[in-house]
Amino acid sequence: MLQQTRIAAVIPYYERFLTRFPDFRALAEAPQQDVLKLWSGLGYYSRARNLQAAAKKIVADHGSKFPRKLDQALELSGIGAYTAGAVLSIAYDLPLAVLDGNVARVLARLNAVRGELRAPKTWKALGDTAQELLADEAAGDWNQALMELGEVICTPQNPQCLLCPVAKSCRALAEGLTAEIPEPRKKRAPVNVRIAAAILLDAKGRTLLVKDPGAHDDVLFSRMWQFPAIEVKRNAESELREYLKTTLRIRGAIELRELAPARHGVTFRSILLLPFLIRVKSMPKVARTRVLALKRLGTVPISSATRKIAAAVNPQCTARD
C-alpha cells in the first residue's frame, strides 16, 4: 500500500484491509471485487490484484506461510528485490539488505556518490554497498534502522546532520555536498489529457457503469467499474455523443448536460475530467454493464477518478455504504 502512497493516506485503508483479510487464506479466497472495493481510492490497483495473486500462491504452494527462500519470494506476484529483502529480513532475519529511496540517499551521502542514483550501474553499486554494510546477525533491525535514518534524519532537503549518528563518517557532509546529493531525479514532461464521461440517470436515480474498457482503463480506471468515458481529441460533446451511439447503442437524440469539471493526476498525466449528465427513460442493454442507484456507487469497486466524476452530479453519491 505504501508504494507511491503517503503513510497518512494508507493507515485507514491498511486497518480496514486487515480487519477484512486477517490472513493469506482470507485474502486468497475473497472475491476480487471485495479486494478492489477496500482498495478503492488508493490508486494503482494492480497492487491489490498482485497482492491477492501472491496470497493464492502462498496458500497453494507454501502452506499459507510466506516462503523463507529468496527465489520463492521473487516468484510471487508484485514481489521484487526490495520487497522480498524487506519481508525476509524483518520477518525471518535473513541476511538480505534492502535498497529504497531512503537507504540509497543515506549511502550516497556517506560515500559522496554523485549523479542520478536510479541509473542502473549506480543503483547496483548502492545495493552492493548496502549488502556489505549489513549487520548479518540483526538484518531486520539494521534494514529498518537504515530506512528510518533516511526517513527522519537524512531527508532529501535540510537533513539534520547534527543529530545523525553517522555524521562523522559522512563524506557528503565533510565536503559540503549534502544539498547536491542526491541529484534531483529528472521528471517526465507532463501530459495533458481530457476525459469526457457520461453519467446516465433514469427516473429511479439509477446509473450505468461499464467495463468495456473505457478511456485510459489501465491507468485511470484500472479495469474497475466506471462511467462510459472517452479520451477527448477535439470536441467533448460530439465525441462522447458518438461513443454512446456506437458503443452503448443509444438511439435518437442524446441531450448532454455539462457538469462541473474536475482535475485528476496520475503519475505524469494531468487529467481534466469532463462529466456530462444524460437523462434516460431506460438503460441501454449491452454486455459488461451494471445498473445501480447512483447513491450506492460506493458499494462497488471504483477508482478515485470515478468518484470525482460522480461528485459532479451529487457530492453525496460517492459515500461508502
C-alpha atoms as one frame of an Amber mdcrd trajectory, in Angstrom:
protein
   0.000   0.000   0.000   2.884   2.357   0.687   4.195   2.138  -2.866   3.636
   5.592  -4.350   1.254   6.479  -1.492   1.720   8.554   1.665   1.646   6.893
   5.089  -1.180   9.114   6.366  -3.378   8.095   3.429  -2.573   4.412   3.812
  -3.253   3.849   7.527  -7.087   3.721   7.450  -7.024   1.506   4.344  -4.483
  -0.803   5.991  -6.584  -1.179   9.124  -9.779  -1.912   7.176  -7.935  -4.338
   4.908  -6.500  -6.391   7.770  -9.846  -6.478   9.537 -11.468  -7.966   6.431
  -8.490 -10.138   5.393  -6.599 -11.150   8.560  -4.522 -13.873   6.873  -3.411
 -15.183   3.495  -6.290 -17.641   3.142  -8.953 -14.985   3.776  -7.412 -12.809
   1.059  -6.890 -15.683  -1.358 -10.493 -16.883  -1.125 -12.180 -13.462  -1.273
 -13.967 -12.275  -4.432 -11.685  -9.886  -6.281 -14.340  -7.169  -6.260 -14.265
  -7.216  -2.431 -10.499  -6.717  -2.507 -10.741  -3.884  -5.025 -13.566  -2.219
  -3.124 -11.440  -1.995   0.028  -8.584  -0.653  -2.100 -10.833   1.870  -3.843
  -9.326   5.345  -3.574  -5.705   4.234  -3.070  -4.974   4.032  -6.783  -2.504
   1.767  -8.600  -4.959  -1.112  -8.368  -2.538  -3.618  -9.874  -1.041  -3.687
  -6.363  -4.267  -5.127  -4.963  -4.536  -7.701  -7.752  -0.898  -8.728  -7.278
  -1.378  -8.972  -3.530  -4.293 -11.349  -3.923  -2.461 -13.390  -6.567   0.507
 -13.699  -4.194  -1.797 -14.778  -1.372  -3.286 -17.511  -3.587   0.167 -18.872
  -4.438   1.252 -18.741  -0.786  -1.820 -20.751   0.242  -1.477 -23.232  -2.622
   2.296 -23.749  -2.632   3.635 -22.703   0.766   1.128 -23.875   3.354  -0.262
 -20.368   3.951   3.146 -19.126   5.158   5.313 -16.560   3.412   8.225 -18.528
   1.872  11.611 -18.307   3.565  13.706 -18.581   0.390  14.530 -15.591  -1.780
  13.871 -17.317  -5.096  10.441 -18.461  -3.892   9.565 -14.979  -2.638  10.526
 -13.481  -6.001   8.081 -15.845  -7.747   5.149 -14.122  -6.017   3.166 -11.550
  -7.986   4.193  -7.985  -7.217   7.262  -9.004  -5.210  10.591  -7.565  -6.357
  14.040  -7.499  -4.806  13.257  -4.697  -2.362  10.003  -6.155  -1.018  11.453
  -9.662  -0.823  14.511  -8.433   1.053  12.437  -6.340   3.436   9.990  -9.139
   4.287  12.595 -11.884   4.593  14.988  -9.814   6.710  12.339  -8.349   9.012
  10.167 -11.466   9.351  12.887 -14.147   9.305  16.101 -12.174   9.906  17.664
 -13.479   6.709  20.847 -11.551   5.822  19.395  -9.590   2.908  19.927  -5.853
   2.541  17.202  -3.551   1.248  17.580  -0.592  -1.067  14.861   2.011  -1.381
  15.000   5.766  -1.893  15.737   6.487   1.762  18.504   3.908   2.052  20.033
   4.962  -1.265  20.164   8.596  -0.144  21.922   7.685   3.120  24.510   5.532
   1.354  25.050   8.076  -1.414  25.782  10.812   1.106  28.002   8.579   3.191
  30.172   7.859   0.140  29.602  11.134  -1.755  28.053   9.325  -4.710  27.080
  11.875  -7.336  24.814  11.657 -10.352  21.423  10.039 -10.838  21.065   7.385
  -8.135  18.491   5.395 -10.132  20.906   4.895 -13.021  21.295   1.093 -13.288
  25.033   0.933 -12.540  24.780   3.381  -9.649  21.748   1.632  -8.168  23.506
  -1.749  -8.349  26.601  -0.298  -6.696  24.487   1.141  -3.892  22.828  -2.252
  -3.456  26.226  -3.911  -3.184  27.246  -1.328  -0.572  24.064  -1.965   1.409
  24.787  -5.687   1.434  28.413  -5.143   2.511  27.364  -2.941   5.437  24.521
  -5.211   6.558  24.649  -6.440  10.147  24.040 -10.117   9.385  23.164 -11.009
  12.972  20.307  -8.491  13.056  19.398  -7.884   9.420  15.809  -6.852  10.062
  16.710  -4.311  12.729  19.552  -2.982  10.585  17.382  -2.502   7.498  14.626
  -0.786   9.457  17.145   1.482  11.175  18.689   2.500   7.863  15.289   3.189
   6.311  14.285   5.205   9.369  17.528   7.179   9.237  16.726   8.243   5.692
  13.080   8.967   6.515  13.651  11.064   9.648  17.230  12.400   9.689  18.886
  12.144   6.276  15.973  13.770   4.476  16.058  15.000   0.846  16.100  18.655
   1.894  17.572  20.105   5.065  18.997  16.888   6.569  19.508  17.032  10.333
  23.220  16.325  10.237  23.791  17.441  13.851  21.535  14.589  15.023  22.891
  11.974  12.625  24.624   9.022  14.335  26.939   8.510  11.339  27.756  12.144
  10.631  31.473  11.612  11.353  31.629   9.063   8.540  29.663  11.131   6.006
  31.790  12.305   3.074  28.996  14.491   1.687  28.859  16.415   4.974  32.634
  16.735   5.123  32.782  18.013   1.555  29.719  20.278   1.848  27.697  18.264
  -0.667  24.584  17.326   1.306  22.458  19.771  -0.697  23.736  18.361  -4.006
  23.449  14.662  -3.160  21.327  13.039  -4.328  20.924  14.737  -7.674  17.256
  15.581  -8.322  15.531  12.995 -10.488  14.606  14.159 -13.947  10.851  14.432
 -14.181   8.987  13.340 -17.243   7.262  16.181 -19.046   3.585  16.374 -18.016
   0.962  15.171 -20.464  -2.405  16.909 -20.545  -5.384  14.606 -21.056  -9.114
  15.326 -21.300 -11.614  12.619 -20.420 -15.322  13.032 -21.151 -17.605  10.824
 -19.053 -21.328  10.109 -19.342 -23.447   9.857 -16.204 -26.650   8.224 -17.386
 -29.502   8.725 -14.923 -33.023   7.319 -15.060 -36.164   8.328 -13.179 -35.308
   5.914 -10.337 -31.951   7.567  -9.714 -30.036   4.691 -11.259 -26.917   4.978
 -13.369 -24.929   2.773 -15.733 -21.374   1.538 -15.167 -19.206  -0.239 -17.717
 -16.045  -2.318 -18.015 -15.559  -2.048 -21.746 -12.791  -0.989 -21.045 -13.188
   2.784 -21.067 -10.797   5.671 -21.511  -7.329   5.031 -20.084  -8.639   1.871
 -18.473  -5.316   0.561 -17.166  -4.139   3.919 -15.828  -7.188   5.921 -14.828
  -9.978   3.444 -14.122  -7.868   0.290 -13.605 -10.366  -2.137 -15.171 -12.855
  -1.346 -12.423 -16.457  -0.226 -12.782 -16.613   3.214 -14.361 -18.888   5.592
 -16.210 -18.779   5.350 -20.011 -15.851   7.583 -20.940 -13.560   8.546 -23.801
 -10.372  10.493 -24.242 -11.273  13.741 -25.983  -9.400  14.641 -29.141 -11.202
  17.866 -30.080 -14.844  18.314 -29.092 -16.007  16.590 -25.911 -19.749  16.697
 -26.603 -19.735  15.434 -30.170 -17.177  12.714 -29.492 -18.973  11.487 -26.361
 -22.303  11.500 -28.167 -20.843   9.404 -30.990 -19.311   6.975 -28.478 -22.658
   6.491 -26.738 -24.380   5.775 -30.051 -21.809   3.305 -31.350 -20.785   1.551
 -28.133 -23.915   1.659 -25.956 -26.230   1.728 -28.983 -28.289   4.635 -27.658
 -30.732   5.726 -30.342 -32.314   9.076 -31.024 -31.255  12.477 -29.761 -28.838
  12.494 -26.815 -29.094  15.585 -24.664 -25.895  16.227 -22.726 -25.876  18.479
 -19.695 -22.371  19.673 -18.959 -21.350  19.417 -15.284 -18.500  20.944 -13.323
 -15.113  19.604 -14.456 -12.597  18.095 -12.041  -8.827  17.722 -12.003  -7.077
  14.407 -11.511  -3.419  13.425 -11.594  -1.844  10.050 -12.375   1.972   9.953
 -12.477   2.974  12.359 -15.261  -0.579  12.822 -16.567  -2.596  15.927 -15.786
  -6.187  14.878 -16.404  -9.212  17.088 -16.852 -12.392  15.133 -16.164 -15.401
  16.431 -18.114 -18.624  14.866 -16.772 -21.926  15.093 -18.646 -25.358  14.186
 -17.263 -27.738  12.332 -19.609 -31.328  11.697 -18.545 -32.691   8.431 -19.947
 -36.033   6.628 -19.770 -34.333   3.235 -19.667 -30.765   1.991 -19.527 -29.186
   0.501 -22.646 -28.809  -3.268 -22.511 -25.252  -4.164 -23.516 -22.683  -6.633
 -22.228 -20.358  -5.905 -19.286 -22.523  -3.177 -17.805 -24.063  -2.719 -14.404
 -27.059  -0.654 -13.331 -27.306   0.570  -9.759 -28.514   3.553  -7.751 -26.127
   6.464  -8.090 -26.138   6.945  -4.326 -24.883   3.361  -3.942 -21.847   3.855
  -6.121 -19.583   3.251  -3.134 -20.765  -0.357  -2.843 -18.790  -1.462  -5.916
 -15.063  -1.178  -6.664 -14.403   2.136  -8.415 -11.392   4.383  -8.819 -10.986
   7.806  -7.265 -11.412   9.331 -10.735 -14.867   7.755 -10.975 -15.708   9.183
  -7.547 -14.757  12.658  -8.748 -16.936  12.296 -11.831 -19.901  11.155  -9.735
 -19.442  14.028  -7.282 -20.160  16.456 -10.118 -23.832  15.420 -10.159 -24.249
  14.602  -6.459 -21.478  15.167  -3.881 -23.164  12.653  -1.544 -23.384   9.800
  -4.031 -19.814   8.619  -3.509 -20.158   7.791   0.193 -19.095   4.261   1.095
 -22.048   2.091   2.202
